Amino acid sequence: MADLLPTCPHLPAPRPGLDWRMLHVHREDVRGPAFYHDCLEYGHALWLRGLAGRALLCLDRALGADLRGDEPVLQEWPPPYAALAWMLRQAPPANLVGNPRVHFQHYAGRMNEPRREPRRWRAWACWAVARTVLPHLPGDPRHPVDEPSQAVIAAQLQRHGWPGEARCWAAVVESAAAVGPAAG
């Protein structure tokens, strides 16, 4: 079967035939480096099949991995903010079910343990990427939450994130802003 969407340059090439079982093997273990990589790889496989929304959810899961920040997988595959921006820009509207800005707003506003603070600020970081790439999408007025500034997100990623994560995220947001909004 031919790929439905273009290959993402920011994610590992998926092995043929990946399905839900790839992540299911991690249900009982620590969600460490292998989980992080598998989320990125499976997300790419879903993307290539035209399942943009599900691919973005895999990036969410990768950002929830239990990593210290010095793992080799993070050197090879940095936090997937660039992949997120690229996918949001490339996704045909019919393949992007729902509103990514609202998704990340809800996710950040309702985050729970484990690793609540790092995961919460990564969700806000994704929200900021979505807001930059797709500024025409509204937030959810029925979900009252204080939307943080980019400066607050950067400071919280610096405090709670992996080493270098705040710089990585800021570079993606800056690049996305320079390119301008995606066609909507």
N, C-alpha and C positions, 0 to 999 in steps of 0.2 A: 504494500500500500504506500502510495506517495505521501510525503509530508504535506499537511494542509497549511502550515505556517512556516516562515523562514527560520532557519537555525539561529539560535541566540548565541552571539559571540561571548557572552559572559557566564555561560553555564557549561558543565561537562557534557560531552556527547553521550547520549544515552545508548545503552546496550539494546539490541533488538529484543522485542517481546516483553518489555517491563510492564508489570501491572501492580495492583495494590499490595501484592504479597511482598514486594520489595521493602515497603515500610512496615508491614505487619510483623516482620521478623524482629523489629526493635521494640515491640510492645512490652517486653519484660525486662529489657536491659537499660542501662544508663544511656541517655540519648546524647552520646558523645560524637567523636569525629566521623565514625562510619555512618551514623544517623544523619549528620549534617550533609555529608557528601551524597548519601542516597536520596535525601530530600531534593537536593539540587538536580541530581540526575533524573529522578522520576518527574520532577516538575518540568524539566526540559522535554521529556518524553510526552507528557500530557500536552504541553504547548504545541509540539510538532503535530499532534493528533487534532489540533484545533480546539482544545479544551483550555482556553486562556484563563478562565476564572479558577479552575481547579489547579492550574499551574501556579497561579499567584498564591493559592492556599499552601502549596508545597514550599514556596519561599517563606511564608509565615512560619511554617514548621521548622525549616532550617534555622531561622533566626531564634527559635526557641531551644536550640541545642545547648547542652550543658558542656560548654567549652571554657577554657581559661583564657585563650587568645594566643597562645604560643604554639598551637598545633599546626603541623605542616599543611593540613587541608585548608586552613585559613590563609596560608601563604599562597597556595595554588589557586584557591577559589575564595576571594575576599567576601565579606558580607554582601549579599546579593542585591544591594541597592541599585547598582548599574543594570543588572538583569531586570529588576522591577521597572525602572524607567524605560528601558528598551522595549519591554513587553507592552507597557501601557501605550507607548508611541506606535508600536507595530500592530497591535491587535485590531482587527476589524470590529466595529461596534457589535456586530451580530455574535462574535465569539467571546465578547467580554460581558458576561451576564452580570447584571447588578452594577452598583456604583462603588468602585474601589475606595473612593474617599470616605464614603459612609462606612464601608467595611472596616477600614483601619481606625476610624473614629470610634466605632462601637468596640472594636477589639481592644484599643488602648483604654477606653473608658471603663471597661468591664474586666480587665485583666485580673487573674488570680494566680496563686502559687502553682507550681514552683518557679523560682527566679522571677518573681513578679516585676520588680523594678527594671531589670535589663529588658525583659520582654515588653513591658509597657512602653519604654522609651524607644525601642525598636519599632513598635507599632506606630508611635507618633512620627518617627523618622519616615516610615513608609507612607504615612498620611501626607507628610510634607512633600514627598516625591510625587505622589498622586495629584496633590493640589497644584504643584508646579507644572506637571506635564499635561494635566487635564483640568485647567482652571474653570472650565464651564460647568463642571459637575458640582452641584451644591452639597453642602453638609446636611446632616439630618437635624432639622429644627426640633424634632420630637425627642431628641436625645441630648438634653442639656449637659454640656461638658465644656470646661474651659479649654479652648484650643490654644496650645502653647506656641510661642514664637519660635522661629528657627534658632535664635540665640539660646533659648531655654532648652530646646531639644539637643543642641550641640553640647551644652554644658552637662546635661543629664547623661548623654551617651559617653561623654568624657569620664563622668563619675561612675557609671554603672556598666558601660560597654567593654568590649574587648580593646586591648591596646591598638590605637590607630583607627578604631571604628568611626569615631566622630569626624576625623579628617576624611576618611573614605566617603562617608555619607555627605559631608559638606561639598566635596568635589563633585559628586553626582548631582546634587541640587543645583550647584553653580553651573554645571554643564547643561543641565536640563533647562535652566532659566535662560542661558545664552542662546540655546537652539530655539526657544520659544515653545508655545503650547502646541500640542498635537492637534491635527485636524479633528474636529469633533463634529 
